[in-house]
């Protein structure tokens, strides 16, 4: 049978439109979250982070929203550009002795249409 | 700064062979981690280190060994390669808790085991 994990969710947006990428996390005790961007053939690159005592954080053209009630995270990209085409991952930091254990979501592929 | 470097970029092994994936960082980061990334899936933590001489297991440690004799280097050893270890391997480093959790990733090593 086919593994669910083989096919990434894909979001296609027109250049100039806003993009919203969603992520459901698993652990209500997670206290820190990061969004990463991964371009083809490269390692993940940090975009923006948010701590669990916040519900919104803004960067340059990006905004992360955190809804702890439903354990949901979203990344909003304003005025999407062709260079934004990539796979986007959310990662949650789970509590452990060293506070460094991140759990990554499967990712969403963003395609920007001309 | 070179950031996080990984060698080799590509490797093909036969089942049962051993090899070491190299990772180095020049940012004086305390934390270093190894992840594997399989098609359509998020990164999974193999092993991590919170400083020279200290290592611990992540989510998928079986078949891999690590050591951390210096702050800069964190090699990953495959003891007896298996086809299930075909994957892309990423090394990451960060300053550590209380400072910032942002992980800097290397470019990856694509490993195929036949």
Interface residues (C-beta under 8 A of the other chain):
Chain A: X3 X5 X6 X7 X8 X32 X34 X41 X42 X43 X44 X45 X46 X49 X89 X91 X93 X98 X99 X100 X101 X102 X103 X104 X105 X106 X107
Chain B: X4 X31 X33 X35 X38 X39 X40 X41 X42 X43 X44 X45 X48 X50 X56 X58 X59 X90 X92 X94 X96 X97 X101 X102 X103 X104 X105 X106 X107 X108
